[in-house]
Amino acid sequence: MNERISIVAGQRVLWLPELGEPIARESQANDLIGSAWNQQAVWVALPVPRVHEDFFRLETRLAGAVLQKFVNYGIKLALIGDVSPWLERSKAFRDFVRETNQGGTFWLVDDVAAFERKLSATVARV
């Protein structure tokens, strides 16, 4: 799987490769969470291409189910990449992104640098 671990702002981050099976089912979140636990990661950084489009269509409830699993197990999730097509299509998704990005457990960011900046700023405030 080419997963790797790095430390960003003192937090262990499990970075998943862009190539691989897209997360299309709630049960696949278990695999990600298991990998994070095995690596003692606080964050999972998941490239947007690894997420099935159903995740971005909130009416499917996939996003909520996946995120609830991460919250239940105390692992944080960052989706890294361009989600602008879904932002343009759905006010509900725009609201969802705005709300989640204000919290500390799930973020959608444009690129790795944005994730690292946001994580560093968040850790500095604590």
N, C-alpha and C positions, 0 to 999 in steps of 0.2 A: 503494500500500500504506500510507500514513500511518505508516511507521516513523519513529522519532525517536531521536536520540542525546542522552544527558545524561551528566554526570560525577557519579558518586556515590562519595564517599570516594576521590577520585583515580582511579577506574576508569571507563573508557568503557563505557556500557551502551546496548545497542540495545534499545529498547522496541518491541514489536510490538503492533499494535492488537488489541482483543478481537474485532472482526469480521474474518472471513477464513476461508479454507479450513482445516479442522482438520488437524493433523498426524496422518496415518493410515498413512503408509508411511515406511520407513527412508529412501528416496530424498528425501523432503521435507526431511529434516534437512540435506541438501546445500545446499538453497536458503537455509535459515537461516544456515548456516555461511558461505556465500558472501556474504550480506548483512553478516554480522558482519565478515568480512575486509575487504570494501569500505569499511566504516565505521570500520575499525580498532578494533572493539569487543572488550573483554575478556569481557563478559557479554552474554548474550541474555536478556531478560526476556519470558517468554511467558505470556500469560493462560491459565488453565486451560481456559476455553471453546474455545481454539484447539487443544486436544489431544483426539484421538479417544479414546473410552472404552477401546479396546484397549490403550492405553498403560498404563492403570491395572490392567489384568488381566495380571499378570506372566507367566502361562502363554503369552501370545501372543508373548512375547519382543520386542515392539516397543520397550518402554522400554530394554531392554539394548542393542538395535541402535542406537537413536537416541543414547543416551548414549555408546556407544563411539565413534561418529563425532565427537561433540563433544570427547571426550577426545583422540582421535587428532589433531585439528586445534588443540588447545590453547584451545578456546573454552569458557567456562563457561556453564551454563544454569540459570536460575531459573524455576520454574513458580510463577505467582502467582495465588492464588485458593483457593477452598474445595475440598478433596479429601476432606472428611469422609465422604461416601457410600462411597467406596472404602476408607477406613480402617476403617469399620464392617464392611465385608463380608469383609475379608481380613487375617488375622494376618500373612501373608507381606508384604503391601503395607505394613502398619504397621511391620514390621521394616525393610523397604526404606527407608521415609521416615526412620526414626530413624537408620539407618546413613548414608544419603547426606547428611542434614542435619548430621552431625558432620564431614563432609569439606569441601572447598573448591571442588569442581567442579560439583556439582549440588545445588540446594536446592529444596524445596517449602515455600513460605511463604504465609501467609494473605492478605497484602495488600502494597501497595507500601511502606508504612511499615515493615512487618516486614522486608522485603528490605533497605531502606536501613539500618535499624538493624543487621541481621546483617552486612551488608557493611562498615559502618563499624567495628563491633566486631572483625571479622576482620582488616581492614587495620590497625587500631590495634595488634593483637597482633604483627604481623609486624615 
